[in-house]
Amino acid sequence: MSLLEDFFLFSSPTTFLGVVALLLILYLVSSRSASQEKGKKPPGPRPLPLLGNLLQLDLKRPYITLCELSKTYGSVFTVYLGTNEVVVLAGYKAVKEALVSYAEEFGDRDISPIFYDSNQGHGILFANGESWKEMRRFALTTLRDFGMGKRVAESKILEECHHLNQLLEKHEGKPFETACPVNYATSNIISSIVYGNRFEYDNPSFKNMVRRANDNIRLVGSAQIQLYNMFPRLVSWIENRQLILKNTETSISVVKDLINSLKETLNPHLCRGLVDCFLIRKQKEEDSCVTDTHYNEKNLIFTVTNLFAAGTDTTATTLRWGLLLMAKYPHIQDQVQEELSRVLESREVQVDDRRNLPFTDAVIHETQRLASITPMAIPHKTSRDVTFQGYFIKQGTVVIPLLTSVLHDESEWESPHTFNPSHFLDKEGKFIRRDAFMPFSAGRRVCLGESLAKMELFLFFTSLLQHFRFTPPPGVTEEELDLTPAVGFTLGPSAHKLCAVRRQ
């Protein structure tokens, strides 16, 4: 169904005429503002009145269209999403220069209407200013205190590997969907750090909590929500927005209950997790009569929900891609398992083993590169006027760092569109780092859980491949396994089933 067909379905004739009239006014205002700007703006396709470049974009997979446009207009170009001006950065050099060399100028977050609806400017992911800075500092410090990148986190992950392996064994080699088991495992790592304890996989509240987070991430990437972000006052009633708000409201209620439960047993001298640390800090500031504190209930709730959603989905999605790729390319799975057997024999994997498992490490990195699960990152916004690569970009402009164009940059990768672990190996088979490997973004908004995610990916992946052989379901060939990503804010594999056959 085309964008215009979608739009007509949403509107009665009267509503449509009203929409056109209002959009015309917005267009005239924006055109007047644009005519007053100074400096050479980045080039781009000519926008239509009111609609901008919408008819040129695939709203379900806009990153594909933007990559194609970069071939015509270069590494810095402008598109209009409705009347909203957006600057797109494509390719390793442009993205790296903007996010690192111009970190301050490109360091603000664009908070689209759907994310403002659901986060209200609080928390970490969708916030700016002093509140964001303080919450990010607090989260980073606390995550490190609770073992992010250290032995403490390693033991938590290895314990969860054991639970995940047990769950997969119950399928007895029969086909199963990978989404739920892997999501439960990665969710429990964040839960143990945030709340101080993990949940059983069959806990109904926990299962619903994971489902709601995953549903929202999928819905945010839908065409309906893209339209809402462009015209929030006109299509605020669309179904997907209502579903997101309903899920968010329920999740906030559950988080409040968990926080209140921890508050009842709070010991100021013993922090069980991030929530305890926040509550203790909040109490200290209240006792000191600090009036402008950022340690309030809303920041706590949205910091927790941000960490839970981001820490669960991205790692789980990457792991699911890894397992699917192993089933699709059995010869690469053979090489991984040969290396694991040779180096580890029958003992449990440890983080320190990474240096002795170069091929396995390369496969994990190549999975992250090829999958490119956050193809457009989370959009940024310029904090001030900036001249970048000869183009003037005004303060407050939405900026999309096209991460998929970095991870698939034809000038940086030998075979950018195929699964090739050799991208991360030298001629002697030793692991090598690549500058254009930026799945966690860069600069001020780089993923704060990067070191934890890397540890999780390595330990979960190696543990699973130690214990199981992953194959397509009976009657399905490796060639028939579909690598087309599903639609969503992050790009997970399309729905599929695999078999996990216990290794002897």
N, C-alpha and C positions, 0 to 999 in steps of 0.2 A: 504493500500500500504506500502511495506517495505521501510526501509531507502535506500537500494541498488537500488530498483526500482525508488525511487525519484531521486537518484543521476544519474542514467542512463538517466532518462527523461531530466535532466538538461544539458546533455552533448552529443556532437557528438563524434564519435570514436577517432578523432584526439585530440579533447579537453581532452577526458578521459585519453589518453596516456600521454599527457602533465601533467595532474593533478597527475597521478600516479608517474611520474618522479620527479615532484617537491615535492610531499609529501614524497617520499623516501629520498630525500636530507634533508628535515626538520627532518625526523625521525632519520637519522644518526647523525645530529647535536645535537638533543635533547638527544639521547642515550649517546653521548660522554660527554655532559654536566652532565647528570645524573650520569655517572660513576665516576665523580670527586667530587660528593657531599659527605659530611661527616655526620655520624649519622644514626640512625635507622629511616627509613621513615615509615609512617603509612601503614598498609597492605592494600590489595585490590585485586580485580580480575585481572588476568593476561591480559594485553592489547595486542591487535594485532598490528603488524607493521602498521603505518600510521593511521589506524582507531581507535586505542585505544580500548575503551570499548563501542563504538557506537552501535555495533550490540546487546549489552545487554540492551540498554536503550530504553524506550519508549519516543521518543523526544517530543511527544505531552503532556505527563504527566510524566516527568522524576522523579518527587518527589516520585512517587509510587515505581519505580525501586530502587531508592536510599534507601528508607525505607526498602525494602526487602534485599538489600545488607548489610545494617547495622546489620541485624540479623545474618549474617555470619561473617562479618569482624569487628564488634564492633562499638563503639561510635565515633571513629576517624579513617577514612579510606581514601584511595586514589582511584580516578577513573581518566581515561584519556579520555577527550573529543577531539577526534582526537589526536593531539600531545600535547594538553594542559593538564598539570597536575593540578588536582583539589582535594583539601582536603575537605571532607564532615564531618561535626559535627552533630551527631545524639543524640537525647535524652536530657532531661532537664539539667542534671548535666554537660555534655560536653559543650552544647551551653552556659549555664549561666557562667561557669568558663571561657570560651574563651572570651566572649563579655564583661564580667564585671571584672573578676580578671586579665585578660590579655587585657584590653581595648585598650591600646596603640598598642600592637603587632598585634592585629586583627582589628584595627580600620580604616584602609584605605578602600576605595571603589575600587572594580574591575570595570573598565569602559570598558565594552565589545564593540566591533566594532560598533554595531548598536546604542548604546547610545553615543559613541563618535561622530558618524555621526550626530546625532540629537541634541547634546548638546555642542559639541566641548570643553568639560572640564569646562564649565561655569555653574553658578547656584549653586544648593544645592545638589540635589540627586546624580548627576553623576560627582562629582568633588572631588579633593583632595587638600592638601596643604593649604597655607595661604588664598588663595581665598575662598576655601570652609569654612574654619574656620570663616572668616569675614562675609561671606554671611549668614551662619547659625546663628551667633551671632546677626546680624542685623535682620534677619527674626524672631528669637525668641523674641527679645526685642520689635519689632514692633507689632507682633501678640499679645503680652501681653498688649501693650499700647492700642490696639484696642479691648481689652476685652476678649482675649482667656482665658476661664475658669472663666470669671467674668460676672457681671450683664449685661454689654453692649452686650456681645455676646449672652447671654440668650434672650434678647429682640429681637435681629435680628433673632434668630432661631425660636422663637415663632411667629414672624410675618410671617416667611416663612412657618411655619406649617399651618397657616391660608390659605395661597395661595395654598399649596399642597392639603389641605382638600377640598378646592373649586374645584380644578381641578378633584379630584377623584369623587366628587359629580356629575359632568357633565356626568359621565359614567352611572349613574342611576342604579347601581348594575349589569350592563352588563359586560362581560369579557373584560379585557384590559391587555396589556403588562405593567409590572411594571417598566421596565427599564427607559423609558424617563421621566415620572413624577418625580421619585425619584432622578434621575441624575440632573434634572433641579433644584430641591430644594436644594440639597447639593452644586451644582455649585454656586448657588446664595449666599450661606454663604461665600464662598471664594471670590466671586466677590465683595461683599459688604465690605469685609476687605481689599482686594487688591486695588480695584478701587474706593471704597467709595459709590457704589450704586449697586442695584440689577437689573436684567433684567426681562422683561416680558417673560413668557413662550412661547409666540408665536412670539418672536423676531427672525427673520430668521438668523441673524448673530450669536446670542446666541445659537440657536439650532445647527447650523453647528459647532460652536466652541466645544460644548459638544460632538457632534458626532465624530469629528476628534480625540479628546482626547481618547474617548472610543475605536474607531477603532484601534488607535495605540497601546493601551494596549493589545487589543486582538491579533493584528498581531505580536507583539513582542514575544508572547508566542508560535508562530507557529513553526512547524518543520523546515520550510524553513529558518527562522531567526536563529534557533539553528545551522543549518549547516553553515549559513553565518558567525556567530560568531566564528566558528571553522576554517573556511577556507575563510576569508574575501577577499583575492585577487583573489580567483578562482571563486566564485559565487556571486560577487558583483552585478550582473545584475538581480538577481532573483526578481520576481514580488513583493513580500511582502516588500522587502527593498525599492523598488521604490515608493510603496504606502505610506510607513511610511515617506519617505523624502518629498514626495509631500504634505502630510498632515502637516508635520512640517513646511515646507516653507510657506504654507497658514496661519497657526496659527501665525507664527512670524510676518507676514504682518499685520494681524488683531491686534495683541498685540501692534505693533508699532503705528498703527493708534489710538488705545485707549490711549496709553501713550502720543502721541503728542496732543491729544485733552485735556488731563489733564494738560499738560505742558502749553497750551495756557491760562488756567485759574488758574494757580498755585498761591497760596497765601503763602509766606514763614512763615506766622504766624498762618496758619490753615491747618493742615494735614487732608485730607479727607480719606486717605487710605495709604497702604504700598507704592504705586507708588509715591505719593506726598512726603513721608518721604525720599525715595531713591533719588528723584530728588533734594530735598533741601540739602541732605547730599552731593550729587555729586557736586552741585554748590559751596558749602562751600569749598570743597577740591580743586576745580578748582581755586577759589578765593585765596586760600592759597598756590597755585602753587605746590600742592602735585603731584609728577610725577608718583609714583608707586601705585596710588589708585586702589582699586578693585571696586570702584563705577563707573562703565562704562556701556555703553548701553547694551553690550552683557550679562553682569551679571544681569542687571535689567530684560531683556527680558526672560532669561532662569530661573531666580528665579520666575518670575510670572508664566511662563508656567509649571514649576515644581510644584508649589503650587496648581495651577489650576487642573492639572492632578491628583496629589496624593490626594488632599483634596476632589476632587469630587468622584473619582472611588472607593476608599476603603470604605468610609462611605456609599455611595449609594449601593455598592455591599453587604455590611453587612446588610443593611436595607432590601434589596430585599430577602436575605436569611431568615431574621426574619419573613417577611410576608408569605413567602412560607412555612416555618415551622409551622406557626400558622394555615395555611389552611390545612396542612397535619396532624397536631395533634390538633384537635379541643378541646379536653379535656384540653390541656394546655392553649389554647386561652381562654377557659371558666374561668380558674383560674386567668389568667392575668386580664381579664375584671371584674371579681368579685372583685379583689383587688383594681383595679382602681375606680370602682363605690363606694366601701366602704370607701376608703381613700379620694378620690377627690370629690365624689358626682358629681356635674355638673360643678364645676369650672375648670379653665384652669390649667394644670399641671405647676409646677415650679421645678427648679433644686433641691431645698431644700426638695422636696417630696421624693427624692430617698431613704432616710433613712427609710421612712415609707412604701416603696414599695419593700420589699426584694424579693418577688417571681418574680416580673417584672424585677428587676435588675438582678436576677439570670438567667432569660430567655435570656436577652440581652447578658450577659457574655457567656452563653452556646452556643448561636448562633455564637459568635465570635470564640469560641473554636472549635466547630464542623466544621464550614465552613472553617477555616484556609485559608483565602483568599490569603495570600502571603506565600505559602508553603515552598519556598526556600529563603525567604527574598529577598533582593537585594544583590548579592554576594559581599563579602568582599575580601580584599587582605592583606597579611601580610606586615607590614611596616618595619620589620627587621627579621633576623633569630630568631627562637624561638623553644625551646624544650617544648612540651606540652604533658602532660600525658605520658611521656617517649619517645615521638616521635620527631624527628627533622623535622621542617618545615622551608624551606628556605625563605628568603625575596622575596616578589613579587609573592608568591604562591596564586592562587585563592582559596578562602575558601567559602563554602556554609554552612551557619547555617541553618539546616533543621528544620525550625520552626514547620512544621506539625508534626515532630517526637516529639516535645516538647508538643504540644497541644493534641497529641494523645498518649503520653507516657504511656504504660501499667503499669509502676511502680508508676505513679503519679495520674492516674485517675481510678475511680472504674469501669466505663464502657466507655472506651475511644472512641468507634466507634458508640455510640448511642447518641441520643439527650436526655440529662438527666439534667435538671436544678438543681437537688439535689446535683450536684457537687459543687454548690456554696451556699448551705444551711446547717445549722447545724440541730441537732435533734429538736430544738425548732422553726425551720423555719426562723431563722435569717440569714442574708447574711454573708458569710465568704469569705475572699480573699484566693486565692491559688497561691503559689509561681510559679507554672509551667504555670500560665496564662501569656503568653508572645506574644500576637498577634501583638504588636507594636515593637517587637524586644527588644534589650537592649543595654546598653553601649553607646559608642560615636555616634553611628548611629541610636539610638532609634528615632522613629518618632517624629519630632518636633511639630507636631500638635496633639499629643496624647490627651491632656486635652480638646481641641476643639472637636475632634472626639467623645470622650466619652460624652460630653454634647449634641452634635448633635444626637447621637444614642439614648440617653435616651429621649430627648424631642420629636424627630420625632416619635419614636416607640410608646411612651405612648400616644401622641396626636392622631396618626392614630388608635390605638386600642381603644381609648376613643370614637371615632366617627364612626368607621366602624367594621363590622364583615367580615373577609376575608375567602372566600370559593373557592373551585375548580369551574371551569366552569360547566354549566349544562352537564350532561352525563359523567362527570369525577369523579371518586371516590377519596377519600383521599389517598388510597393505590396506585393509578395510578399516583399521582404527583411524578415526577422524581427528585431525589436529586443528580443525577450525575452532577458534575460541568462541565461547558463549558471549552473549551481550551482557554487559555490566560495567560498573565503575572500574572494577578490576577485571582482567581477562582470565577467567578460568577455563578449563577444558569444557567442551560440550558434554552433556550427560553421557556417561558410558559406564560399563562394568568391566572389571578385571578379575582374574583368578589369582589368588595368592597360594601357591603350592609350597608346602613345607619342604625345605631343603634337608637332605639326609646328612 
